[in-house]
């Protein structure tokens, strides 16, 4: 099983949208486990992962971040794992 980490914040409206879209994709990727990490309470971990903005998806050295993570961009990220 592959684990993808979503760095987000409860106070980030864009993150809430990304979380909802990602949850909708999860059934299509049963081999992927999504770990949700609160950015503001895990700043050291986010820094170590190279996260500079939220929302950000991380798998190893691969990252997907942006103002808005679209369903299409997240699907492509997951398909490429």
ABEGO torsion letter per residue (X at the ends): XBBBBBBBBAABAAAAAAAAAAAAAAAABAABBBBBBBAAAAAAAAAAAGBABOBBBBBEABBBBEABBBAAAAAAAAAAX
